[in-house]
């Protein structure tokens, strides 16, 4: 008998566009301008979010390292080549 009431509650919630209340779900829905993930409803979703958080830490470290290497290369190149030349190697061949 209770399963019949659950079916009617589900149909009623579908008609009123509130399916989360009828299914007694612990999942949330996305809000406008939400920053981050919604609350996970399964252990797999929690694992995905934890993996994302761990991965972002490593990507931030790699990005910082790459920015450091690029800035070091650019600053050393700028300090080594103070004056620019009008003609570079083999440009006389290109002029002819």
Beta strands, then each sheet from edge to edge (+ up, - down):
end
